[in-house]
Amino acid sequence: VGPGDMRAQMEQTFKNLDACLKAAGASWGDVVKTNTFVTDYAEFAKCSDVCMRYFGVASPTSTTIQISGLAQPGAMVEIELIAAVN
C-alpha cells in the first residue's frame, strides 16, 4: 500500500489494527502500549493526525524507533499494539 507514502501506509496500518482489535473484542481504549518502527521519522511526525484520530488525546505509552528498513520492500511503518481486555 502506497510505496514511499507514509500517510497512506499509516492509514492502512491503523485500519488493519482496528480490525484486529475488534476481532479480539477490544477497542482503542484498551491499548496500553505501542511499538512503532519507521524508516523516516520526519515523515512519520507529519502523520501524527492519523494516530490522534484513533487514540484521541489519551494515547498509550509508546515507543517509536527509526530503522534502516522493514521486511516488506517499500514499507515505511510497522506498528505493534498491546491491548488489555477483561
Biopython code that builds the backbone (N, CA, C, O; Angstrom):
import numpy as np
from Bio.PDB.StructureBuilder import StructureBuilder

atoms = [
    (1, "VAL", "N", (0.850, -1.187, 0.000)),
    (1, "VAL", "CA", (0.000, 0.000, 0.000)),
    (1, "VAL", "C", (0.885, 1.236, 0.000)),
    (1, "VAL", "O", (1.710, 1.409, 0.897)),
    (2, "GLY", "N", (0.726, 2.072, -0.970)),
    (2, "GLY", "CA", (1.410, 3.361, -1.014)),
    (2, "GLY", "C", (2.907, 3.317, -0.824)),
    (2, "GLY", "O", (3.415, 3.953, 0.099)),
    (3, "PRO", "N", (3.659, 2.577, -1.678)),
    (3, "PRO", "CA", (5.117, 2.579, -1.527)),
    (3, "PRO", "C", (5.660, 4.009, -1.514)),
    (3, "PRO", "O", (5.361, 4.798, -2.411)),
    (4, "GLY", "N", (6.445, 4.334, -0.511)),
    (4, "GLY", "CA", (7.006, 5.671, -0.391)),
    (4, "GLY", "C", (6.034, 6.713, 0.133)),
    (4, "GLY", "O", (6.368, 7.897, 0.174)),
    (5, "ASP", "N", (4.839, 6.300, 0.534)),
    (5, "ASP", "CA", (3.811, 7.232, 1.018)),
    (5, "ASP", "C", (3.468, 6.883, 2.465)),
    (5, "ASP", "O", (2.616, 6.034, 2.728)),
    (6, "MET", "N", (4.138, 7.545, 3.384)),
    (6, "MET", "CA", (3.959, 7.251, 4.809)),
    (6, "MET", "C", (2.502, 7.414, 5.235)),
    (6, "MET", "O", (1.979, 6.580, 5.974)),
    (7, "ARG", "N", (1.845, 8.473, 4.779)),
    (7, "ARG", "CA", (0.465, 8.712, 5.192)),
    (7, "ARG", "C", (-0.444, 7.564, 4.750)),
    (7, "ARG", "O", (-1.244, 7.075, 5.548)),
    (8, "ALA", "N", (-0.337, 7.133, 3.513)),
    (8, "ALA", "CA", (-1.173, 6.029, 3.021)),
    (8, "ALA", "C", (-0.897, 4.761, 3.810)),
    (8, "ALA", "O", (-1.822, 4.014, 4.129)),
    (9, "GLN", "N", (0.364, 4.513, 4.125)),
    (9, "GLN", "CA", (0.715, 3.326, 4.899)),
    (9, "GLN", "C", (0.185, 3.416, 6.324)),
    (9, "GLN", "O", (-0.288, 2.421, 6.874)),
    (10, "MET", "N", (0.258, 4.591, 6.921)),
    (10, "MET", "CA", (-0.279, 4.769, 8.276)),
    (10, "MET", "C", (-1.786, 4.543, 8.282)),
    (10, "MET", "O", (-2.308, 3.854, 9.159)),
    (11, "GLU", "N", (-2.486, 5.120, 7.309)),
    (11, "GLU", "CA", (-3.943, 4.952, 7.226)),
    (11, "GLU", "C", (-4.303, 3.472, 7.147)),
    (11, "GLU", "O", (-5.183, 3.010, 7.874)),
    (12, "GLN", "N", (-3.633, 2.726, 6.273)),
    (12, "GLN", "CA", (-3.942, 1.307, 6.112)),
    (12, "GLN", "C", (-3.556, 0.509, 7.348)),
    (12, "GLN", "O", (-4.282, -0.394, 7.761)),
    (13, "THR", "N", (-2.414, 0.842, 7.935)),
    (13, "THR", "CA", (-1.974, 0.143, 9.147)),
    (13, "THR", "C", (-3.000, 0.304, 10.263)),
    (13, "THR", "O", (-3.341, -0.671, 10.933)),
    (14, "PHE", "N", (-3.493, 1.513, 10.468)),
    (14, "PHE", "CA", (-4.484, 1.735, 11.523)),
    (14, "PHE", "C", (-5.815, 1.055, 11.209)),
    (14, "PHE", "O", (-6.491, 0.585, 12.124)),
    (15, "LYS", "N", (-6.200, 0.993, 9.945)),
    (15, "LYS", "CA", (-7.413, 0.250, 9.579)),
    (15, "LYS", "C", (-7.236, -1.232, 9.906)),
    (15, "LYS", "O", (-8.150, -1.873, 10.425)),
    (16, "ASN", "N", (-6.056, -1.771, 9.599)),
    (16, "ASN", "CA", (-5.777, -3.176, 9.901)),
    (16, "ASN", "C", (-5.781, -3.429, 11.407)),
    (16, "ASN", "O", (-6.346, -4.416, 11.878)),
    (17, "LEU", "N", (-5.148, -2.531, 12.154)),
    (17, "LEU", "CA", (-5.116, -2.681, 13.611)),
    (17, "LEU", "C", (-6.517, -2.572, 14.208)),
    (17, "LEU", "O", (-6.846, -3.285, 15.156)),
    (18, "ASP", "N", (-7.336, -1.689, 13.661)),
    (18, "ASP", "CA", (-8.714, -1.545, 14.125)),
    (18, "ASP", "C", (-9.468, -2.861, 13.951)),
    (18, "ASP", "O", (-10.205, -3.279, 14.843)),
    (19, "ALA", "N", (-9.285, -3.507, 12.813)),
    (19, "ALA", "CA", (-9.946, -4.794, 12.559)),
    (19, "ALA", "C", (-9.450, -5.862, 13.530)),
    (19, "ALA", "O", (-10.238, -6.675, 14.013)),
    (20, "CYS", "N", (-8.156, -5.864, 13.815)),
    (20, "CYS", "CA", (-7.596, -6.839, 14.767)),
    (20, "CYS", "C", (-8.159, -6.627, 16.168)),
    (20, "CYS", "O", (-8.528, -7.587, 16.845)),
    (21, "LEU", "N", (-8.224, -5.376, 16.599)),
    (21, "LEU", "CA", (-8.777, -5.085, 17.922)),
    (21, "LEU", "C", (-10.230, -5.536, 18.016)),
    (21, "LEU", "O", (-10.620, -6.178, 18.991)),
    (22, "LYS", "N", (-11.018, -5.208, 17.019)),
    (22, "LYS", "CA", (-12.433, -5.597, 17.025)),
    (22, "LYS", "C", (-12.586, -7.110, 17.047)),
    (22, "LYS", "O", (-13.457, -7.634, 17.741)),
    (23, "ALA", "N", (-11.751, -7.817, 16.296)),
    (23, "ALA", "CA", (-11.815, -9.283, 16.261)),
    (23, "ALA", "C", (-11.500, -9.888, 17.623)),
    (23, "ALA", "O", (-11.984, -10.970, 17.953)),
    (24, "ALA", "N", (-10.687, -9.184, 18.414)),
    (24, "ALA", "CA", (-10.315, -9.661, 19.749)),
    (24, "ALA", "C", (-11.271, -9.152, 20.825)),
    (24, "ALA", "O", (-11.067, -9.418, 22.009)),
    (25, "GLY", "N", (-12.306, -8.426, 20.426)),
    (25, "GLY", "CA", (-13.242, -7.867, 21.401)),
    (25, "GLY", "C", (-12.666, -6.686, 22.152)),
    (25, "GLY", "O", (-13.089, -6.393, 23.270)),
    (26, "ALA", "N", (-11.702, -6.004, 21.546)),
    (26, "ALA", "CA", (-11.037, -4.871, 22.190)),
    (26, "ALA", "C", (-11.338, -3.589, 21.415)),
    (26, "ALA", "O", (-11.879, -3.615, 20.310)),
    (27, "SER", "N", (-10.971, -2.473, 22.030)),
    (27, "SER", "CA", (-11.136, -1.170, 21.386)),
    (27, "SER", "C", (-9.836, -0.387, 21.550)),
    (27, "SER", "O", (-8.903, -0.838, 22.214)),
    (28, "TRP", "N", (-9.794, 0.773, 20.943)),
    (28, "TRP", "CA", (-8.597, 1.609, 21.051)),
    (28, "TRP", "C", (-8.343, 2.033, 22.493)),
    (28, "TRP", "O", (-7.193, 2.263, 22.866)),
    (29, "GLY", "N", (-9.369, 2.140, 23.296)),
    (29, "GLY", "CA", (-9.207, 2.484, 24.701)),
    (29, "GLY", "C", (-8.543, 1.390, 25.518)),
    (29, "GLY", "O", (-8.077, 1.637, 26.630)),
    (30, "ASP", "N", (-8.497, 0.172, 24.969)),
    (30, "ASP", "CA", (-7.853, -0.951, 25.649)),
    (30, "ASP", "C", (-6.359, -1.047, 25.357)),
    (30, "ASP", "O", (-5.654, -1.833, 25.988)),
    (31, "VAL", "N", (-5.874, -0.256, 24.408)),
    (31, "VAL", "CA", (-4.459, -0.314, 24.030)),
    (31, "VAL", "C", (-3.629, 0.344, 25.126)),
    (31, "VAL", "O", (-3.880, 1.487, 25.509)),
    (32, "VAL", "N", (-2.632, -0.396, 25.628)),
    (32, "VAL", "CA", (-1.797, 0.114, 26.715)),
    (32, "VAL", "C", (-0.370, 0.429, 26.274)),
    (32, "VAL", "O", (0.365, 1.101, 26.998)),
    (33, "LYS", "N", (0.034, -0.050, 25.087)),
    (33, "LYS", "CA", (1.417, 0.168, 24.637)),
    (33, "LYS", "C", (1.491, 0.006, 23.132)),
    (33, "LYS", "O", (0.847, -0.875, 22.562)),
    (34, "THR", "N", (2.275, 0.857, 22.489)),
    (34, "THR", "CA", (2.571, 0.691, 21.071)),
    (34, "THR", "C", (4.074, 0.725, 20.862)),
    (34, "THR", "O", (4.800, 1.443, 21.550)),
    (35, "ASN", "N", (4.521, -0.058, 19.908)),
    (35, "ASN", "CA", (5.898, -0.012, 19.430)),
    (35, "ASN", "C", (5.803, 0.275, 17.939)),
    (35, "ASN", "O", (5.198, -0.493, 17.191)),
    (36, "THR", "N", (6.395, 1.369, 17.511)),
    (36, "THR", "CA", (6.313, 1.775, 16.116)),
    (36, "THR", "C", (7.711, 1.829, 15.526)),
    (36, "THR", "O", (8.624, 2.417, 16.105)),
    (37, "PHE", "N", (7.864, 1.208, 14.371)),
    (37, "PHE", "CA", (9.135, 1.185, 13.654)),
    (37, "PHE", "C", (8.930, 1.948, 12.353)),
    (37, "PHE", "O", (8.032, 1.619, 11.577)),
    (38, "VAL", "N", (9.751, 2.962, 12.108)),
    (38, "VAL", "CA", (9.609, 3.795, 10.913)),
    (38, "VAL", "C", (10.954, 3.929, 10.204)),
    (38, "VAL", "O", (12.013, 3.862, 10.827)),
    (39, "THR", "N", (10.887, 4.118, 8.899)),
    (39, "THR", "CA", (12.117, 4.312, 8.132)),
    (39, "THR", "C", (12.460, 5.787, 7.961)),
    (39, "THR", "O", (13.567, 6.114, 7.534)),
    (40, "ASP", "N", (11.530, 6.681, 8.286)),
    (40, "ASP", "CA", (11.768, 8.122, 8.161)),
    (40, "ASP", "C", (10.963, 8.833, 9.250)),
    (40, "ASP", "O", (9.756, 9.033, 9.117)),
    (41, "TYR", "N", (11.648, 9.207, 10.320)),
    (41, "TYR", "CA", (10.935, 9.804, 11.449)),
    (41, "TYR", "C", (10.287, 11.135, 11.076)),
    (41, "TYR", "O", (9.197, 11.442, 11.557)),
    (42, "ALA", "N", (10.934, 11.922, 10.237)),
    (42, "ALA", "CA", (10.374, 13.222, 9.850)),
    (42, "ALA", "C", (9.036, 13.033, 9.138)),
    (42, "ALA", "O", (8.095, 13.786, 9.386)),
    (43, "GLU", "N", (8.942, 12.049, 8.267)),
    (43, "GLU", "CA", (7.678, 11.767, 7.572)),
    (43, "GLU", "C", (6.631, 11.241, 8.552)),
    (43, "GLU", "O", (5.455, 11.596, 8.459)),
    (44, "PHE", "N", (7.056, 10.403, 9.481)),
    (44, "PHE", "CA", (6.146, 9.868, 10.493)),
    (44, "PHE", "C", (5.547, 11.005, 11.323)),
    (44, "PHE", "O", (4.347, 11.007, 11.599)),
    (45, "ALA", "N", (6.367, 11.956, 11.715)),
    (45, "ALA", "CA", (5.900, 13.074, 12.544)),
    (45, "ALA", "C", (4.828, 13.893, 11.827)),
    (45, "ALA", "O", (3.960, 14.471, 12.481)),
    (46, "LYS", "N", (4.872, 13.951, 10.505)),
    (46, "LYS", "CA", (3.874, 14.694, 9.726)),
    (46, "LYS", "C", (2.512, 14.003, 9.738)),
    (46, "LYS", "O", (1.508, 14.604, 9.356)),
    (47, "CYS", "N", (2.473, 12.738, 10.179)),
    (47, "CYS", "CA", (1.237, 11.948, 10.149)),
    (47, "CYS", "C", (0.631, 11.756, 11.531)),
    (47, "CYS", "O", (-0.172, 10.845, 11.729)),
    (48, "SER", "N", (1.002, 12.597, 12.486)),
    (48, "SER", "CA", (0.509, 12.423, 13.857)),
    (48, "SER", "C", (-1.012, 12.514, 13.939)),
    (48, "SER", "O", (-1.619, 11.954, 14.852)),
    (49, "ASP", "N", (-1.629, 13.218, 12.989)),
    (49, "ASP", "CA", (-3.088, 13.326, 12.997)),
    (49, "ASP", "C", (-3.762, 11.975, 12.785)),
    (49, "ASP", "O", (-4.878, 11.760, 13.258)),
    (50, "VAL", "N", (-3.099, 11.067, 12.082)),
    (50, "VAL", "CA", (-3.663, 9.727, 11.880)),
    (50, "VAL", "C", (-3.748, 9.019, 13.232)),
    (50, "VAL", "O", (-4.773, 8.422, 13.561)),
    (51, "CYS", "N", (-2.679, 9.085, 14.005)),
    (51, "CYS", "CA", (-2.669, 8.477, 15.341)),
    (51, "CYS", "C", (-3.732, 9.114, 16.230)),
    (51, "CYS", "O", (-4.456, 8.414, 16.937)),
    (52, "MET", "N", (-3.822, 10.426, 16.196)),
    (52, "MET", "CA", (-4.782, 11.139, 17.042)),
    (52, "MET", "C", (-6.224, 10.749, 16.721)),
    (52, "MET", "O", (-7.072, 10.718, 17.613)),
    (53, "ARG", "N", (-6.498, 10.455, 15.466)),
    (53, "ARG", "CA", (-7.854, 10.078, 15.071)),
    (53, "ARG", "C", (-8.289, 8.792, 15.770)),
    (53, "ARG", "O", (-9.466, 8.631, 16.093)),
    (54, "TYR", "N", (-7.364, 7.893, 16.000)),
    (54, "TYR", "CA", (-7.697, 6.616, 16.635)),
    (54, "TYR", "C", (-7.559, 6.669, 18.155)),
    (54, "TYR", "O", (-8.397, 6.126, 18.874)),
    (55, "PHE", "N", (-6.505, 7.321, 18.646)),
    (55, "PHE", "CA", (-6.258, 7.348, 20.086)),
    (55, "PHE", "C", (-6.861, 8.550, 20.789)),
    (55, "PHE", "O", (-7.112, 8.484, 21.993)),
    (56, "GLY", "N", (-7.099, 9.629, 20.093)),
    (56, "GLY", "CA", (-7.541, 10.852, 20.740)),
    (56, "GLY", "C", (-6.414, 11.428, 21.581)),
    (56, "GLY", "O", (-5.239, 11.212, 21.285)),
    (57, "VAL", "N", (-6.767, 12.153, 22.617)),
    (57, "VAL", "CA", (-5.746, 12.792, 23.454)),
    (57, "VAL", "C", (-5.157, 11.831, 24.483)),
    (57, "VAL", "O", (-4.113, 12.119, 25.068)),
    (58, "ALA", "N", (-5.806, 10.705, 24.709)),
    (58, "ALA", "CA", (-5.338, 9.736, 25.713)),
    (58, "ALA", "C", (-4.564, 8.613, 25.037)),
    (58, "ALA", "O", (-4.967, 7.451, 25.087)),
    (59, "SER", "N", (-3.447, 8.968, 24.403)),
    (59, "SER", "CA", (-2.673, 7.933, 23.725)),
    (59, "SER", "C", (-1.903, 7.096, 24.747)),
    (59, "SER", "O", (-1.531, 7.594, 25.809)),
    (60, "PRO", "N", (-1.667, 5.828, 24.423)),
    (60, "PRO", "CA", (-0.975, 4.940, 25.361)),
    (60, "PRO", "C", (0.529, 5.212, 25.373)),
    (60, "PRO", "O", (1.042, 5.990, 24.569)),
    (61, "THR", "N", (1.212, 4.566, 26.288)),
    (61, "THR", "CA", (2.665, 4.603, 26.282)),
    (61, "THR", "C", (3.138, 4.115, 24.923)),
    (61, "THR", "O", (2.626, 3.127, 24.397)),
    (62, "SER", "N", (4.113, 4.808, 24.360)),
    (62, "SER", "CA", (4.557, 4.406, 23.028)),
    (62, "SER", "C", (6.054, 4.580, 22.866)),
    (62, "SER", "O", (6.682, 5.430, 23.497)),
    (63, "THR", "N", (6.600, 3.749, 21.999)),
    (63, "THR", "CA", (7.994, 3.830, 21.613)),
    (63, "THR", "C", (8.033, 3.905, 20.099)),
    (63, "THR", "O", (7.383, 3.109, 19.421)),
    (64, "THR", "N", (8.787, 4.851, 19.563)),
    (64, "THR", "CA", (8.970, 4.958, 18.118)),
    (64, "THR", "C", (10.458, 4.861, 17.832)),
    (64, "THR", "O", (11.265, 5.580, 18.423)),
    (65, "ILE", "N", (10.811, 3.967, 16.921)),
    (65, "ILE", "CA", (12.207, 3.718, 16.594)),
    (65, "ILE", "C", (12.401, 3.876, 15.095)),
    (65, "ILE", "O", (11.675, 3.276, 14.302)),
    (66, "GLN", "N", (13.385, 4.687, 14.704)),
    (66, "GLN", "CA", (13.717, 4.797, 13.283)),
    (66, "GLN", "C", (14.695, 3.687, 12.935)),
    (66, "GLN", "O", (15.697, 3.484, 13.620)),
    (67, "ILE", "N", (14.387, 2.970, 11.857)),
    (67, "ILE", "CA", (15.222, 1.855, 11.419)),
    (67, "ILE", "C", (15.584, 2.047, 9.948)),
    (67, "ILE", "O", (14.992, 2.877, 9.258)),
    (68, "SER", "N", (16.561, 1.271, 9.475)),
    (68, "SER", "CA", (17.014, 1.440, 8.091)),
    (68, "SER", "C", (16.079, 0.806, 7.076)),
    (68, "SER", "O", (16.087, 1.199, 5.909)),
    (69, "GLY", "N", (15.275, -0.162, 7.487)),
    (69, "GLY", "CA", (14.350, -0.788, 6.551)),
    (69, "GLY", "C", (13.477, -1.816, 7.240)),
    (69, "GLY", "O", (13.767, -2.264, 8.349)),
    (70, "LEU", "N", (12.394, -2.182, 6.554)),
    (70, "LEU", "CA", (11.466, -3.201, 7.044)),
    (70, "LEU", "C", (11.493, -4.386, 6.085)),
    (70, "LEU", "O", (12.020, -4.273, 4.979)),
    (71, "ALA", "N", (10.939, -5.506, 6.492)),
    (71, "ALA", "CA", (10.989, -6.731, 5.690)),
    (71, "ALA", "C", (10.289, -6.581, 4.342)),
    (71, "ALA", "O", (10.756, -7.114, 3.335)),
    (72, "GLN", "N", (9.173, -5.861, 4.321)),
    (72, "GLN", "CA", (8.417, -5.660, 3.075)),
    (72, "GLN", "C", (9.044, -4.505, 2.287)),
    (72, "GLN", "O", (9.095, -3.384, 2.793)),
    (73, "PRO", "N", (9.521, -4.750, 1.067)),
    (73, "PRO", "CA", (10.093, -3.655, 0.271)),
    (73, "PRO", "C", (9.096, -2.501, 0.111)),
    (73, "PRO", "O", (7.929, -2.725, -0.208)),
    (74, "GLY", "N", (9.554, -1.291, 0.330)),
    (74, "GLY", "CA", (8.698, -0.113, 0.208)),
    (74, "GLY", "C", (7.944, 0.247, 1.475)),
    (74, "GLY", "O", (7.392, 1.343, 1.580)),
    (75, "ALA", "N", (7.915, -0.673, 2.446)),
    (75, "ALA", "CA", (7.215, -0.386, 3.702)),
    (75, "ALA", "C", (7.990, 0.659, 4.496)),
    (75, "ALA", "O", (9.218, 0.615, 4.571)),
    (76, "MET", "N", (7.263, 1.590, 5.079)),
    (76, "MET", "CA", (7.875, 2.661, 5.858)),
    (76, "MET", "C", (7.473, 2.646, 7.324)),
    (76, "MET", "O", (8.078, 3.345, 8.137)),
    (77, "VAL", "N", (6.448, 1.848, 7.678)),
    (77, "VAL", "CA", (5.961, 1.845, 9.058)),
    (77, "VAL", "C", (5.471, 0.453, 9.447)),
    (77, "VAL", "O", (4.862, -0.256, 8.646)),
    (78, "GLU", "N", (5.749, 0.085, 10.678)),
    (78, "GLU", "CA", (5.219, -1.141, 11.280)),
    (78, "GLU", "C", (4.832, -0.782, 12.704)),
    (78, "GLU", "O", (5.608, -0.154, 13.425)),
    (79, "ILE", "N", (3.629, -1.179, 13.112)),
    (79, "ILE", "CA", (3.147, -0.841, 14.450)),
    (79, "ILE", "C", (2.691, -2.100, 15.168)),
    (79, "ILE", "O", (1.908, -2.886, 14.635)),
    (80, "GLU", "N", (3.193, -2.280, 16.385)),
    (80, "GLU", "CA", (2.743, -3.357, 17.269)),
    (80, "GLU", "C", (1.891, -2.719, 18.363)),
    (80, "GLU", "O", (2.231, -1.662, 18.893)),
    (81, "LEU", "N", (0.786, -3.371, 18.691)),
    (81, "LEU", "CA", (-0.071, -2.902, 19.785)),
    (81, "LEU", "C", (-0.144, -3.958, 20.873)),
    (81, "LEU", "O", (-0.106, -5.157, 20.597)),
    (82, "ILE", "N", (-0.250, -3.503, 22.101)),
    (82, "ILE", "CA", (-0.572, -4.380, 23.219)),
    (82, "ILE", "C", (-1.853, -3.826, 23.828)),
    (82, "ILE", "O", (-1.904, -2.668, 24.243)),
    (83, "ALA", "N", (-2.880, -4.658, 23.877)),
    (83, "ALA", "CA", (-4.164, -4.251, 24.448)),
    (83, "ALA", "C", (-4.499, -5.169, 25.614)),
    (83, "ALA", "O", (-4.195, -6.361, 25.579)),
    (84, "ALA", "N", (-5.122, -4.616, 26.638)),
    (84, "ALA", "CA", (-5.529, -5.391, 27.809)),
    (84, "ALA", "C", (-7.054, -5.378, 27.891)),
    (84, "ALA", "O", (-7.680, -4.321, 27.971)),
    (85, "VAL", "N", (-7.634, -6.576, 27.870)),
    (85, "VAL", "CA", (-9.091, -6.696, 27.989)),
    (85, "VAL", "C", (-9.416, -7.699, 29.085)),
    (85, "VAL", "O", (-8.618, -8.590, 29.377)),
    (86, "ASN", "N", (-10.584, -7.554, 29.687)),
    (86, "ASN", "CA", (-11.024, -8.489, 30.735)),
    (86, "ASN", "C", (-11.789, -9.635, 30.122)),
    (86, "ASN", "O", (-12.243, -10.527, 30.838)),
]
sb = StructureBuilder()
sb.init_structure("model")
sb.init_model(0)
sb.init_chain("A")
sb.init_seg("    ")
for serial, (resi, resn, name, xyz) in enumerate(atoms, 1):
    if name == "N":
        sb.init_residue(resn, " ", resi, " ")
    sb.init_atom(name, np.array(xyz, "f"), 0.0, 1.0, " ", f" {name:<3s}", serial, name[0])
structure = sb.get_structure()
